[in-house]
Amino acid sequence: MSFAMEEKTSEMSGMTSTDTGLSNANIGQPVSYRIVRSGARPVKFKGSELAMAMSFTPEIPYWYEINLYRTTSSEFVAAVRLFHQSEEKRDTVEAWSFKSLDEALAALEHYDAAMDVDVVLPEVGEEQCAAEIAARALELRARIESQRQHYRGLVGEVLYELDAE
């Protein structure tokens, strides 16, 4: 089940669409957003999307989507979505509100993708020698670094597109 859904409602039409965007007639108009977060209350606001980047690659079993919004009250919302190709894994969403663009960008830069890496523990009663434990630890470190690099590359794209210093 995916919790990475977002509702958008045009102020002009009052119609709700999910992940389909809005018609060209509504470009530039404030939109009502409701971002459903993993383990937290939804973030609700009216505003517009400033930036969106997605790291989908068919060869990788997961991808990130980063969204940055400006609200009608001149605040900023940053969202990080993690999607999985496997139906067995749950997609996750983190979203936060900030008073300034710099705070929102800093949150995106400091998000630690290591928290998104699955840790596979040995079966109960499974005996392992020190070399096997060390090999598992090295494999986990490699997966963490790979996930962090993947996410940082996407953040770099967002910052480049926004020309943020």
Secondary structure per residue as TSV (DSSP state, phi and psi in degrees):
chain	resnum	aa	ss	phi	psi
A	1	M	-	360.0	135.1
A	2	S	-	-101.0	131.6
A	3	F	-	-104.3	10.9
A	4	A	-	-88.9	30.8
A	5	M	-	-88.0	154.3
A	6	E	E	-141.6	131.2
A	7	E	E	-96.7	137.3
A	8	K	E	-123.8	132.3
A	9	T	E	-128.5	122.7
A	10	S	E	-72.0	136.1
A	11	E	T	-66.1	-28.6
A	12	M	T	-77.7	-44.8
A	13	S	T	-98.8	-24.8
A	14	G	-	74.7	3.0
A	15	M	-	-85.3	148.1
A	16	T	E	-108.2	135.6
A	17	S	E	-131.2	149.6
A	18	T	E	-117.2	117.0
A	19	D	S	57.0	22.9
A	20	T	S	-113.1	-9.0
A	21	G	-	79.3	-171.5
A	22	L	-	-120.4	163.2
A	23	S	-	-72.9	162.2
A	24	N	G	-60.7	-25.5
A	25	A	G	-66.5	-19.6
A	26	N	G	-100.5	3.0
A	27	I	T	-59.3	132.0
A	28	G	T	87.5	-7.6
A	29	Q	S	-88.4	145.5
A	30	P	-	-61.0	145.3
A	31	V	E	-125.3	143.4
A	32	S	E	-87.9	127.1
A	33	Y	E	-114.8	148.3
A	34	R	E	-139.9	103.4
A	35	I	E	-97.5	114.5
A	36	V	-	-79.7	121.7
A	37	R	-	-103.9	156.9
A	38	S	T	-77.4	115.5
A	39	G	T	71.3	20.2
A	40	A	S	-149.8	166.6
A	41	R	-	-67.3	151.7
A	42	P	-	-63.8	152.6
A	43	V	E	-96.8	121.2
A	44	K	E	-116.9	135.4
A	45	F	E	-166.1	165.6
A	46	K	E	-113.2	137.0
A	47	G	E	170.5	-154.0
A	48	S	E	-139.1	154.5
A	49	E	E	-83.0	125.1
A	50	L	E	-88.9	-36.7
A	51	A	E	-154.1	150.3
A	52	M	E	-148.8	133.9
A	53	A	E	-139.7	144.2
A	54	M	E	-133.8	141.0
A	55	S	-	-106.8	25.6
A	56	F	-	-60.5	128.1
A	57	T	-	-140.4	125.0
A	58	P	T	-57.6	-26.0
A	59	E	T	-77.3	-15.3
A	60	I	S	-105.6	135.8
A	61	P	S	-75.8	0.3
A	62	Y	E	-145.0	163.4
A	63	W	E	-154.4	158.8
A	64	Y	E	-108.6	152.8
A	65	E	E	-131.0	130.5
A	66	I	E	-115.1	132.4
A	67	N	E	-127.1	142.4
A	68	L	E	-130.9	129.0
A	69	Y	E	-125.2	153.4
A	70	R	E	-115.5	129.0
A	71	T	E	-86.9	164.2
A	72	T	T	-67.9	-16.0
A	73	S	T	-94.5	17.8
A	74	S	S	63.6	27.4
A	75	E	-	-102.1	177.9
A	76	F	E	-129.5	144.3
A	77	V	E	-123.1	131.0
A	78	A	E	-115.6	138.7
A	79	A	E	-133.7	138.3
A	80	V	E	-122.8	119.8
A	81	R	E	-113.0	136.5
A	82	L	E	-115.9	119.7
A	83	F	E	-110.0	149.0
A	84	H	E	-122.9	142.0
A	85	Q	S	-71.7	-29.4
A	86	S	S	-75.4	133.6
A	87	E	T	-68.3	-20.1
A	88	E	T	-78.4	-16.8
A	89	K	S	-102.8	146.5
A	90	R	-	-91.5	131.0
A	91	D	-	-71.1	148.9
A	92	T	E	-128.0	156.8
A	93	V	E	-138.6	131.8
A	94	E	E	-119.8	137.6
A	95	A	E	-148.9	143.9
A	96	W	E	-142.3	153.2
A	97	S	E	-106.4	145.0
A	98	F	E	-139.7	154.3
A	99	K	S	-77.8	-27.8
A	100	S	S	-132.1	159.8
A	101	L	H	-65.0	-39.9
A	102	D	H	-59.5	-40.9
A	103	E	H	-64.1	-41.3
A	104	A	H	-65.3	-43.4
A	105	L	H	-66.2	-38.3
A	106	A	H	-62.7	-39.1
A	107	A	H	-63.0	-41.3
A	108	L	H	-65.2	-40.9
A	109	E	H	-66.9	-33.9
A	110	H	H	-95.5	-0.2
A	111	Y	-	-60.3	130.8
A	112	D	-	-102.0	104.4
A	113	A	G	-66.5	-11.5
A	114	A	G	-61.7	-27.8
A	115	M	G	-68.3	-14.7
A	116	D	G	-92.7	-4.0
A	117	V	S	-82.4	129.5
A	118	D	-	-74.6	135.6
A	119	V	-	-105.6	124.2
A	120	V	-	-102.5	115.4
A	121	L	-	-91.4	151.7
A	122	P	-	-65.7	154.8
A	123	E	-	-60.8	149.4
A	124	V	T	-60.5	130.7
A	125	G	T	87.1	-8.5
A	126	E	-	-75.0	122.4
A	127	E	-	-90.7	140.1
A	128	Q	-	-136.9	142.4
A	129	C	-	-82.9	169.3
A	130	A	H	-58.4	-37.6
A	131	A	H	-65.3	-38.2
A	132	E	H	-68.0	-40.3
A	133	I	H	-64.3	-42.3
A	134	A	H	-63.4	-39.8
A	135	A	H	-64.6	-40.5
A	136	R	H	-63.9	-40.7
A	137	A	H	-64.0	-42.6
A	138	L	H	-64.5	-40.6
A	139	E	H	-64.3	-40.9
A	140	L	H	-64.3	-43.7
A	141	R	H	-60.7	-40.5
A	142	A	H	-65.1	-41.7
A	143	R	H	-65.4	-39.5
A	144	I	H	-62.9	-46.9
A	145	E	H	-64.5	-38.5
A	146	S	H	-62.7	-44.2
A	147	Q	H	-65.5	-42.5
A	148	R	H	-61.9	-44.0
A	149	Q	H	-63.0	-42.6
A	150	H	H	-57.5	-49.4
A	151	Y	H	-66.1	-45.3
A	152	R	H	-60.0	-36.5
A	153	G	H	-60.8	-39.5
A	154	L	H	-69.5	-42.4
A	155	V	H	-60.8	-40.7
A	156	G	H	-58.0	-40.0
A	157	E	H	-61.9	-44.9
A	158	V	H	-62.0	-47.3
A	159	L	H	-63.9	-38.6
A	160	Y	H	-63.9	-46.6
A	161	E	H	-63.5	-34.6
A	162	L	H	-83.4	-9.4
A	163	D	T	56.9	40.4
A	164	A	-	-80.2	139.3
A	165	E	-	-104.3	360.0
